[in-house]
Amino acid sequence: MVMNIVPNETPCLCCLIPNPPPPGTLPTCETAGVINTIVIIVASIQTTEALKFLMSYDITKNELIYINVWNPFLRD
């Protein structure tokens, strides 16, 4: 998941997940593993979002970008 968070302008991580699960209750990257290709995909999206912010692109449409490489689909 990727989302722009601009302090005092957009929702923060605590707004997005107000009641996170207690530590140790969900699998972690260490215990479940990570598909190495998703790391590159997420980093590319984060870099693009950072460049948009630095170039003063209007990011007021603050959305959570959810990437599912196991079950990808295209939206219209």
MMTF fields as JSON, N, C-alpha, C and O atoms, coordinates in Angstrom:
{
  "mmtfVersion": "1.0.0",
  "mmtfProducer": "UNKNOWN",
  "numBonds": 303,
  "numAtoms": 304,
  "numGroups": 76,
  "numChains": 1,
  "numModels": 1,
  "chainsPerModel": [1],
  "groupsPerChain": [76],
  "chainIdList": ["A"],
  "bondAtomList": [4, 2, 8, 6, 12, 10, 16, 14, 20, 18, 24, 22, 28, 26, 32, 30, 36, 34, 40, 38, 44, 42, 48, 46, 52, 50, 56, 54, 60, 58, 64, 62, 68, 66, 72, 70, 76, 74, 80, 78, 84, 82, 88, 86, 92, 90, 96, 94, 100, 98, 104, 102, 108, 106, 112, 110, 116, 114, 120, 118, 124, 122, 128, 126, 132, 130, 136, 134, 140, 138, 144, 142, 148, 146, 152, 150, 156, 154, 160, 158, 164, 162, 168, 166, 172, 170, 176, 174, 180, 178, 184, 182, 188, 186, 192, 190, 196, 194, 200, 198, 204, 202, 208, 206, 212, 210, 216, 214, 220, 218, 224, 222, 228, 226, 232, 230, 236, 234, 240, 238, 244, 242, 248, 246, 252, 250, 256, 254, 260, 258, 264, 262, 268, 266, 272, 270, 276, 274, 280, 278, 284, 282, 288, 286, 292, 290, 296, 294, 300, 298],
  "bondOrderList": [1, 1, 1, 1, 1, 1, 1, 1, 1, 1, 1, 1, 1, 1, 1, 1, 1, 1, 1, 1, 1, 1, 1, 1, 1, 1, 1, 1, 1, 1, 1, 1, 1, 1, 1, 1, 1, 1, 1, 1, 1, 1, 1, 1, 1, 1, 1, 1, 1, 1, 1, 1, 1, 1, 1, 1, 1, 1, 1, 1, 1, 1, 1, 1, 1, 1, 1, 1, 1, 1, 1, 1, 1, 1, 1],
  "groupList": [{"groupName": "MET", "atomNameList": ["N", "CA", "C", "O"], "elementList": ["N", "C", "C", "O"], "formalChargeList": [0, 0, 0, 0], "bondAtomList": [1, 0, 2, 1, 3, 2], "bondOrderList": [1, 1, 2], "singleLetterCode": "M", "chemCompType": "L-PEPTIDE LINKING"}, {"groupName": "VAL", "atomNameList": ["N", "CA", "C", "O"], "elementList": ["N", "C", "C", "O"], "formalChargeList": [0, 0, 0, 0], "bondAtomList": [1, 0, 2, 1, 3, 2], "bondOrderList": [1, 1, 2], "singleLetterCode": "V", "chemCompType": "L-PEPTIDE LINKING"}, {"groupName": "ASN", "atomNameList": ["N", "CA", "C", "O"], "elementList": ["N", "C", "C", "O"], "formalChargeList": [0, 0, 0, 0], "bondAtomList": [1, 0, 2, 1, 3, 2], "bondOrderList": [1, 1, 2], "singleLetterCode": "N", "chemCompType": "L-PEPTIDE LINKING"}, {"groupName": "ILE", "atomNameList": ["N", "CA", "C", "O"], "elementList": ["N", "C", "C", "O"], "formalChargeList": [0, 0, 0, 0], "bondAtomList": [1, 0, 2, 1, 3, 2], "bondOrderList": [1, 1, 2], "singleLetterCode": "I", "chemCompType": "L-PEPTIDE LINKING"}, {"groupName": "PRO", "atomNameList": ["N", "CA", "C", "O"], "elementList": ["N", "C", "C", "O"], "formalChargeList": [0, 0, 0, 0], "bondAtomList": [1, 0, 2, 1, 3, 2], "bondOrderList": [1, 1, 2], "singleLetterCode": "P", "chemCompType": "L-PEPTIDE LINKING"}, {"groupName": "GLU", "atomNameList": ["N", "CA", "C", "O"], "elementList": ["N", "C", "C", "O"], "formalChargeList": [0, 0, 0, 0], "bondAtomList": [1, 0, 2, 1, 3, 2], "bondOrderList": [1, 1, 2], "singleLetterCode": "E", "chemCompType": "L-PEPTIDE LINKING"}, {"groupName": "THR", "atomNameList": ["N", "CA", "C", "O"], "elementList": ["N", "C", "C", "O"], "formalChargeList": [0, 0, 0, 0], "bondAtomList": [1, 0, 2, 1, 3, 2], "bondOrderList": [1, 1, 2], "singleLetterCode": "T", "chemCompType": "L-PEPTIDE LINKING"}, {"groupName": "CYS", "atomNameList": ["N", "CA", "C", "O"], "elementList": ["N", "C", "C", "O"], "formalChargeList": [0, 0, 0, 0], "bondAtomList": [1, 0, 2, 1, 3, 2], "bondOrderList": [1, 1, 2], "singleLetterCode": "C", "chemCompType": "L-PEPTIDE LINKING"}, {"groupName": "LEU", "atomNameList": ["N", "CA", "C", "O"], "elementList": ["N", "C", "C", "O"], "formalChargeList": [0, 0, 0, 0], "bondAtomList": [1, 0, 2, 1, 3, 2], "bondOrderList": [1, 1, 2], "singleLetterCode": "L", "chemCompType": "L-PEPTIDE LINKING"}, {"groupName": "GLY", "atomNameList": ["N", "CA", "C", "O"], "elementList": ["N", "C", "C", "O"], "formalChargeList": [0, 0, 0, 0], "bondAtomList": [1, 0, 2, 1, 3, 2], "bondOrderList": [1, 1, 2], "singleLetterCode": "G", "chemCompType": "PEPTIDE LINKING"}, {"groupName": "ALA", "atomNameList": ["N", "CA", "C", "O"], "elementList": ["N", "C", "C", "O"], "formalChargeList": [0, 0, 0, 0], "bondAtomList": [1, 0, 2, 1, 3, 2], "bondOrderList": [1, 1, 2], "singleLetterCode": "A", "chemCompType": "L-PEPTIDE LINKING"}, {"groupName": "SER", "atomNameList": ["N", "CA", "C", "O"], "elementList": ["N", "C", "C", "O"], "formalChargeList": [0, 0, 0, 0], "bondAtomList": [1, 0, 2, 1, 3, 2], "bondOrderList": [1, 1, 2], "singleLetterCode": "S", "chemCompType": "L-PEPTIDE LINKING"}, {"groupName": "GLN", "atomNameList": ["N", "CA", "C", "O"], "elementList": ["N", "C", "C", "O"], "formalChargeList": [0, 0, 0, 0], "bondAtomList": [1, 0, 2, 1, 3, 2], "bondOrderList": [1, 1, 2], "singleLetterCode": "Q", "chemCompType": "L-PEPTIDE LINKING"}, {"groupName": "LYS", "atomNameList": ["N", "CA", "C", "O"], "elementList": ["N", "C", "C", "O"], "formalChargeList": [0, 0, 0, 0], "bondAtomList": [1, 0, 2, 1, 3, 2], "bondOrderList": [1, 1, 2], "singleLetterCode": "K", "chemCompType": "L-PEPTIDE LINKING"}, {"groupName": "PHE", "atomNameList": ["N", "CA", "C", "O"], "elementList": ["N", "C", "C", "O"], "formalChargeList": [0, 0, 0, 0], "bondAtomList": [1, 0, 2, 1, 3, 2], "bondOrderList": [1, 1, 2], "singleLetterCode": "F", "chemCompType": "L-PEPTIDE LINKING"}, {"groupName": "TYR", "atomNameList": ["N", "CA", "C", "O"], "elementList": ["N", "C", "C", "O"], "formalChargeList": [0, 0, 0, 0], "bondAtomList": [1, 0, 2, 1, 3, 2], "bondOrderList": [1, 1, 2], "singleLetterCode": "Y", "chemCompType": "L-PEPTIDE LINKING"}, {"groupName": "ASP", "atomNameList": ["N", "CA", "C", "O"], "elementList": ["N", "C", "C", "O"], "formalChargeList": [0, 0, 0, 0], "bondAtomList": [1, 0, 2, 1, 3, 2], "bondOrderList": [1, 1, 2], "singleLetterCode": "D", "chemCompType": "L-PEPTIDE LINKING"}, {"groupName": "TRP", "atomNameList": ["N", "CA", "C", "O"], "elementList": ["N", "C", "C", "O"], "formalChargeList": [0, 0, 0, 0], "bondAtomList": [1, 0, 2, 1, 3, 2], "bondOrderList": [1, 1, 2], "singleLetterCode": "W", "chemCompType": "L-PEPTIDE LINKING"}, {"groupName": "ARG", "atomNameList": ["N", "CA", "C", "O"], "elementList": ["N", "C", "C", "O"], "formalChargeList": [0, 0, 0, 0], "bondAtomList": [1, 0, 2, 1, 3, 2], "bondOrderList": [1, 1, 2], "singleLetterCode": "R", "chemCompType": "L-PEPTIDE LINKING"}],
  "groupTypeList": [0, 1, 0, 2, 3, 1, 4, 2, 5, 6, 4, 7, 8, 7, 7, 8, 3, 4, 2, 4, 4, 4, 4, 9, 6, 8, 4, 6, 7, 5, 6, 10, 9, 1, 3, 2, 6, 3, 1, 3, 3, 1, 10, 11, 3, 12, 6, 6, 5, 10, 8, 13, 14, 8, 0, 11, 15, 16, 3, 6, 13, 2, 5, 8, 3, 15, 3, 2, 1, 17, 2, 4, 14, 8, 18, 16],
  "groupIdList": [1, 2, 3, 4, 5, 6, 7, 8, 9, 10, 11, 12, 13, 14, 15, 16, 17, 18, 19, 20, 21, 22, 23, 24, 25, 26, 27, 28, 29, 30, 31, 32, 33, 34, 35, 36, 37, 38, 39, 40, 41, 42, 43, 44, 45, 46, 47, 48, 49, 50, 51, 52, 53, 54, 55, 56, 57, 58, 59, 60, 61, 62, 63, 64, 65, 66, 67, 68, 69, 70, 71, 72, 73, 74, 75, 76],
  "secStructList": [7, 5, 7, 7, 7, 7, 6, 6, 6, 1, 7, 7, 2, 2, 2, 2, 1, 1, 1, 7, 7, 7, 6, 6, 1, 1, 7, 7, 2, 2, 2, 2, 7, 7, 7, 2, 2, 2, 2, 2, 2, 2, 2, 2, 2, 2, 2, 2, 2, 2, 2, 2, 2, 2, 6, 6, 7, 7, 7, 7, 1, 7, 7, 7, 5, 7, 7, 7, 1, 1, 1, 7, 7, 7, 7, 7],
  "xCoordList": [0.837, 0.0, 0.887, 1.936, 0.445, 1.169, 0.159, -0.926, 0.504, -0.362, 0.486, 1.387, 0.189, 0.865, 0.356, -0.852, 1.267, 0.901, 1.637, 2.862, 0.866, 1.426, 0.951, -0.251, 1.869, 1.476, 0.553, 0.798, -0.494, -1.488, -2.303, -3.027, -2.197, -2.981, -3.776, -4.903, -3.204, -3.87, -3.983, -3.319, -4.831, -4.908, -3.539, -2.722, -3.323, -2.054, -2.256, -3.364, -1.203, -1.282, -2.238, -2.958, -2.253, -3.177, -4.634, -5.532, -4.872, -6.232, -6.645, -7.803, -5.696, -5.966, -6.179, -7.056, -5.373, -5.463, -5.574, -4.576, -6.789, -6.934, -6.691, -6.252, -6.971, -6.789, -5.941, -6.475, -4.63, -3.787, -3.781, -3.955, -3.582, -3.532, -2.304, -1.295, -2.383, -1.24, -0.019, -0.162, 1.175, 2.396, 2.435, 2.08, 2.88, 3.029, 1.795, 1.839, 0.682, -0.541, -0.684, -1.461, 0.05, 0.002, 1.365, 2.387, 1.386, 2.68, 3.477, 2.902, 4.766, 5.64, 6.425, 6.387, 7.122, 7.976, 9.015, 9.382, 9.479, 10.493, 9.934, 10.623, 8.681, 8.121, 7.404, 7.435, 6.759, 5.993, 6.77, 6.473, 7.756, 8.54, 7.993, 6.901, 8.769, 8.405, 8.767, 9.842, 7.881, 8.195, 9.081, 8.677, 10.277, 11.232, 10.744, 11.16, 9.888, 9.415, 8.477, 8.45, 7.708, 6.782, 7.542, 7.067, 8.71, 9.523, 9.868, 9.804, 10.227, 10.581, 9.347, 9.429, 8.213, 6.978, 6.575, 6.274, 6.566, 6.172, 7.164, 6.754, 8.453, 9.459, 9.275, 9.449, 8.929, 8.699, 7.501, 7.552, 6.428, 5.236, 5.529, 5.109, 6.245, 6.59, 7.468, 7.289, 8.402, 9.273, 8.462, 8.675, 7.53, 6.679, 5.831, 5.694, 5.263, 4.45, 5.295, 4.831, 6.526, 7.414, 7.767, 7.797, 8.034, 8.339, 7.139, 7.303, 5.942, 4.736, 4.619, 4.275, 4.902, 4.839, 5.896, 5.596, 7.125, 8.21, 7.99, 8.457, 7.281, 7.0, 5.693, 5.176, 5.161, 3.925, 2.723, 1.804, 2.728, 1.58, 0.455, 0.701, -0.765, -1.909, -2.142, -2.623, -1.805, -2.001, -3.138, -3.185, -4.061, -5.178, -6.084, -6.8, -6.061, -6.811, -5.984, -5.36, -5.999, -5.168, -5.832, -6.834, -5.271, -5.838, -4.815, -3.607, -5.331, -4.502, -4.356, -5.351, -3.137, -2.869, -2.557, -1.572, -3.401, -3.26, -2.771, -3.391, -1.673, -1.082, -1.17, -0.695, -1.779, -1.907, -1.281, -1.916, -0.059, 0.612, 0.136, 0.36, -0.507, -1.01, -2.277, -2.52, -3.078, -4.34, -4.528, -5.429, -3.692, -3.797, -5.027, -5.465, -5.563, -6.685, -6.601, -5.945, -7.263, -7.277, -8.639, -9.666, -8.641, -9.89, -10.063, -9.081, -11.309, -11.587, -11.6, -11.815],
  "yCoordList": [-1.17, 0.0, 1.24, 1.275, 2.248, 3.511, 4.643, 4.583, 5.672, 6.833, 8.047, 7.958, 9.17, 10.406, 10.863, 10.898, 11.212, 11.773, 13.098, 13.136, 14.19, 15.532, 16.058, 16.241, 16.311, 16.748, 17.976, 18.937, 17.916, 18.985, 19.262, 20.256, 18.398, 18.596, 17.356, 17.468, 16.186, 14.948, 14.026, 14.241, 12.995, 12.039, 11.392, 11.238, 11.025, 10.385, 8.874, 8.375, 8.165, 6.717, 6.313, 5.324, 7.065, 6.761, 6.986, 6.315, 7.927, 8.135, 6.946, 6.531, 6.416, 5.307, 3.998, 3.206, 3.777, 2.554, 2.978, 2.969, 3.352, 3.874, 2.836, 3.187, 1.567, 0.516, -0.611, -1.651, -0.415, -1.461, -2.717, -2.628, -3.871, -5.102, -5.105, -4.475, -5.789, -5.85, -6.474, -7.318, -6.06, -6.635, -8.151, -8.685, -8.827, -10.265, -11.058, -12.288, -10.379, -11.106, -11.374, -12.242, -10.647, -10.846, -11.293, -11.01, -11.987, -12.36, -11.104, -10.082, -11.192, -10.076, -10.442, -11.586, -9.487, -9.763, -10.822, -11.648, -10.791, -11.745, -13.16, -14.121, -13.294, -14.636, -15.139, -16.338, -14.258, -14.676, -14.514, -15.177, -13.639, -13.408, -12.253, -11.746, -11.854, -10.755, -11.158, -11.709, -10.888, -11.131, -9.969, -8.81, -10.276, -9.198, -8.243, -7.084, -8.67, -7.762, -6.694, -5.583, -6.998, -5.999, -4.845, -3.71, -5.129, -4.062, -3.019, -1.82, -3.454, -2.536, -1.779, -0.584, -2.456, -1.804, -0.706, 0.413, -1.015, -0.035, 1.125, 2.28, 0.836, 1.904, 2.831, 4.042, 2.285, 3.109, 4.029, 5.205, 3.494, 4.312, 5.386, 6.531, 5.037, 6.013, 7.123, 8.292, 6.769, 7.764, 8.714, 9.926, 8.177, 9.013, 9.946, 11.123, 9.444, 10.28, 11.381, 12.513, 11.063, 12.07, 13.15, 14.334, 12.748, 13.729, 14.628, 15.832, 14.066, 14.878, 15.912, 17.066, 15.506, 16.429, 17.519, 18.696, 17.144, 18.119, 19.103, 20.24, 18.671, 19.547, 20.312, 20.911, 20.286, 21.002, 20.553, 21.335, 19.295, 18.71, 18.594, 18.289, 18.83, 18.786, 17.362, 16.516, 17.095, 15.762, 15.761, 14.916, 16.728, 16.786, 15.57, 15.243, 14.901, 13.652, 12.547, 11.727, 12.553, 11.638, 10.271, 10.097, 9.306, 7.969, 6.937, 7.112, 5.87, 4.731, 3.883, 3.458, 3.641, 2.807, 1.407, 1.202, 0.452, -0.923, -1.78, -1.806, -2.475, -3.303, -4.764, -5.136, -5.584, -7.004, -7.773, -7.941, -8.234, -8.943, -10.391, -11.009, -10.932, -12.293, -12.374, -13.374, -11.326, -11.32, -9.96, -9.207, -9.641, -8.329, -8.232, -9.217, -7.035, -6.783, -5.343, -4.519, -5.039, -3.688, -3.072, -3.742, -1.783, -1.056, -0.08, 0.409, 0.215, 1.241, 2.603, 3.603],
  "zCoordList": [0.0, 0.0, 0.0, 0.644, -0.731, -0.821, -0.672, -1.251, 0.096, 0.239, 0.607, 1.442, -0.019, 0.351, 1.707, 1.942, 2.593, 3.885, 4.02, 4.13, 4.01, 4.158, 5.504, 5.695, 6.454, 7.788, 7.753, 7.024, 8.55, 8.713, 7.449, 7.394, 6.431, 5.208, 4.818, 4.335, 5.023, 4.624, 5.838, 6.851, 5.728, 6.838, 7.097, 6.189, 8.342, 8.709, 8.83, 8.633, 9.148, 9.279, 10.402, 10.27, 11.501, 12.605, 12.189, 12.696, 11.269, 10.746, 9.872, 9.878, 9.136, 8.234, 8.994, 8.648, 10.03, 10.837, 12.307, 13.027, 12.759, 14.125, 15.221, 16.316, 14.938, 15.938, 15.356, 14.971, 15.287, 14.695, 15.572, 16.787, 14.961, 15.75, 16.662, 16.344, 17.758, 18.669, 17.989, 17.105, 18.402, 17.82, 17.998, 19.049, 16.935, 16.992, 16.605, 16.59, 16.287, 15.944, 14.45, 14.054, 13.617, 12.171, 11.66, 12.285, 10.532, 9.954, 9.581, 9.206, 9.686, 9.321, 8.066, 7.614, 7.518, 6.359, 6.715, 5.879, 7.944, 8.392, 8.473, 8.131, 8.927, 9.092, 7.844, 7.567, 7.086, 5.908, 4.61, 3.617, 4.619, 3.412, 2.576, 2.828, 1.587, 0.7, -0.722, -0.961, -1.656, -3.067, -3.511, -3.424, -3.983, -4.273, -5.355, -5.357, -6.269, -7.316, -6.773, -7.303, -5.734, -5.184, -4.542, -4.544, -3.999, -3.406, -4.461, -4.188, -5.644, -6.726, -7.214, -7.498, -7.313, -7.752, -6.775, -7.191, -5.484, -4.473, -4.431, -4.315, -4.522, -4.52, -5.718, -5.59, -6.869, -8.058, -7.868, -8.226, -7.306, -7.065, -6.026, -6.192, -4.952, -3.927, -4.497, -4.154, -5.352, -5.977, -6.841, -6.797, -7.632, -8.466, -7.62, -7.951, -6.537, -5.654, -5.007, -4.871, -4.608, -4.019, -5.038, -4.702, -6.282, -7.332, -7.598, -7.794, -7.607, -7.798, -6.682, -6.938, -5.448, -4.314, -4.447, -4.248, -4.78, -4.906, -6.053, -5.992, -7.096, -8.234, -8.052, -8.995, -6.818, -6.467, -7.283, -7.524, -7.707, -8.382, -7.374, -6.207, -7.799, -6.892, -6.402, -7.156, -5.146, -4.576, -3.56, -2.666, -3.71, -2.77, -2.882, -1.936, -4.023, -4.175, -3.523, -4.197, -2.213, -1.442, -1.367, -0.674, -2.081, -2.105, -1.669, -1.834, -1.113, -0.773, -2.028, -2.613, -2.435, -3.6, -3.084, -2.375, -3.445, -2.98, -4.133, -5.196, -3.933, -4.976, -4.547, -3.474, -5.391, -5.102, -6.265, -7.306, -6.101, -7.191, -7.332, -8.373, -6.319, -6.394, -7.23, -7.904, -7.183, -7.903, -8.584, -8.215, -9.568, -10.216, -11.116, -11.709, -11.198, -12.096, -12.554, -11.917, -13.656, -14.192, -13.952, -14.06, -13.624, -13.438, -14.566, -15.125, -14.913, -15.935, -15.298, -15.983]
}
